[in-house]
């Protein structure tokens, strides 16, 4: 069965391709109106879809914590 990635719109053949889906109930309710929208071709596409970003501390903040 052909489906498309919710982020990049790439084609996914769910019978032969692996894919990612979010299992968290809170995120499912808040982000997805249907089960068809909860399908991604990669972890990167999922993270971009929900706007997950790694924030690293500034070097000054690290130095202040080390001095305590």
DODO-945344 format. One record per residue: residue number from 1; chain; x, y, z of N, C-alpha, C in turn. Coordinates in steps of 0.02 Angstrom, whole numbers. Layout:
BEGIN
<site NUM,"A",<X,Y,Z>,<X,Y,Z>,<X,Y,Z>>;
...
***
This chain:
BEGIN
<site 1,"A",<42,-58,0>,<0,0,0>,<45,62,0>>;
<site 2,"A",<33,109,-45>,<72,170,-50>,<43,224,-5>>;
<site 3,"A",<87,254,34>,<69,311,77>,<123,364,66>>;
<site 4,"A",<112,423,93>,<164,474,85>,<184,501,153>>;
<site 5,"A",<248,519,157>,<276,548,218>,<241,614,232>>;
<site 6,"A",<221,624,294>,<186,686,312>,<230,748,308>>;
<site 7,"A",<295,738,309>,<339,796,306>,<365,810,235>>;
<site 8,"A",<399,761,205>,<431,774,140>,<388,752,81>>;
<site 9,"A",<332,719,95>,<285,695,44>,<314,639,0>>;
<site 10,"A",<370,609,23>,<399,552,-14>,<353,491,-10>>;
<site 11,"A",<354,450,-62>,<313,390,-65>,<342,335,-20>>;
<site 12,"A",<298,302,17>,<317,246,60>,<272,187,43>>;
<site 13,"A",<302,132,24>,<265,71,12>,<265,32,77>>;
<site 14,"A",<210,35,114>,<208,7,182>,<213,-69,182>>;
<site 15,"A",<208,-101,125>,<215,-173,122>,<288,-196,118>>;
<site 16,"A",<332,-151,94>,<403,-170,88>,<451,-121,120>>;
<site 17,"A",<430,-59,131>,<473,-7,160>,<460,-1,235>>;
<site 18,"A",<513,11,273>,<502,28,343>,<483,102,347>>;
<site 19,"A",<448,120,399>,<428,189,408>,<421,203,483>>;
<site 20,"A",<411,265,500>,<406,286,570>,<337,314,584>>;
<site 21,"A",<314,302,645>,<250,328,666>,<256,346,740>>;
<site 22,"A",<224,399,762>,<227,421,831>,<178,381,873>>;
<site 23,"A",<201,354,929>,<159,314,973>,<135,353,1035>>;
<site 24,"A",<159,413,1045>,<140,453,1103>,<69,480,1095>>;
<site 25,"A",<25,462,1141>,<-45,482,1136>,<-55,558,1135>>;
<site 26,"A",<-19,594,1177>,<-26,667,1179>,<-8,698,1112>>;
<site 27,"A",<48,677,1083>,<69,704,1019>,<20,682,964>>;
<site 28,"A",<-4,621,967>,<-52,599,917>,<-114,644,916>>;
<site 29,"A",<-140,660,974>,<-200,701,979>,<-186,773,957>>;
<site 30,"A",<-130,801,976>,<-114,871,962>,<-92,884,890>>;
<site 31,"A",<-57,836,859>,<-26,848,794>,<-62,815,735>>;
<site 32,"A",<-97,760,746>,<-123,721,690>,<-199,716,693>>;
<site 33,"A",<-231,736,638>,<-304,729,634>,<-324,658,615>>;
<site 34,"A",<-282,624,577>,<-298,555,555>,<-235,512,564>>;
<site 35,"A",<-245,447,562>,<-190,400,566>,<-145,405,505>>;
<site 36,"A",<-174,424,448>,<-136,432,385>,<-84,487,390>>;
<site 37,"A",<-95,536,434>,<-47,591,441>,<12,573,486>>;
<site 38,"A",<7,517,521>,<58,497,569>,<104,444,537>>;
<site 39,"A",<135,461,481>,<180,416,446>,<238,457,417>>;
<site 40,"A",<299,432,430>,<359,469,410>,<410,421,381>>;
<site 41,"A",<447,444,332>,<498,401,300>,<562,397,340>>;
<site 42,"A",<573,443,387>,<634,443,427>,<622,478,494>>;
<site 43,"A",<668,466,541>,<664,501,605>,<674,576,594>>;
<site 44,"A",<717,594,547>,<730,664,532>,<666,700,509>>;
<site 45,"A",<627,667,466>,<564,697,444>,<516,707,502>>;
<site 46,"A",<513,658,548>,<469,666,606>,<492,725,649>>;
<site 47,"A",<557,729,663>,<582,783,704>,<570,851,672>>;
<site 48,"A",<577,856,607>,<563,919,572>,<488,935,575>>;
<site 49,"A",<447,884,569>,<374,894,569>,<351,924,636>>;
<site 50,"A",<376,897,691>,<355,922,757>,<402,977,782>>;
<site 51,"A",<448,998,740>,<494,1053,753>,<538,1040,814>>;
<site 52,"A",<565,980,818>,<611,962,871>,<680,989,852>>;
<site 53,"A",<711,1024,899>,<777,1052,887>,<819,1045,950>>;
<site 54,"A",<882,1028,941>,<928,1023,997>,<955,1093,1013>>;
<site 55,"A",<951,1112,1076>,<978,1176,1098>,<1039,1162,1142>>;
<site 56,"A",<1094,1190,1122>,<1155,1180,1160>,<1168,1242,1202>>;
<site 57,"A",<1193,1234,1263>,<1207,1292,1306>,<1263,1334,1276>>;
<site 58,"A",<1258,1398,1289>,<1311,1443,1268>,<1374,1429,1309>>;
<site 59,"A",<1432,1441,1281>,<1495,1427,1315>,<1499,1465,1381>>;
<site 60,"A",<1473,1527,1382>,<1475,1567,1444>,<1435,1533,1499>>;
<site 61,"A",<1378,1504,1482>,<1336,1470,1532>,<1372,1409,1560>>;
<site 62,"A",<1408,1373,1518>,<1445,1314,1541>,<1500,1336,1590>>;
<site 63,"A",<1535,1391,1575>,<1589,1416,1618>,<1562,1438,1685>>;
<site 64,"A",<1504,1470,1686>,<1474,1494,1749>,<1456,1434,1793>>;
<site 65,"A",<1427,1382,1764>,<1408,1322,1802>,<1469,1287,1830>>;
<site 66,"A",<1524,1285,1792>,<1584,1252,1815>,<1616,1288,1875>>;
<site 67,"A",<1606,1354,1880>,<1637,1393,1933>,<1598,1387,1999>>;
<site 68,"A",<1538,1361,1996>,<1497,1356,2058>,<1520,1301,2102>>;
***
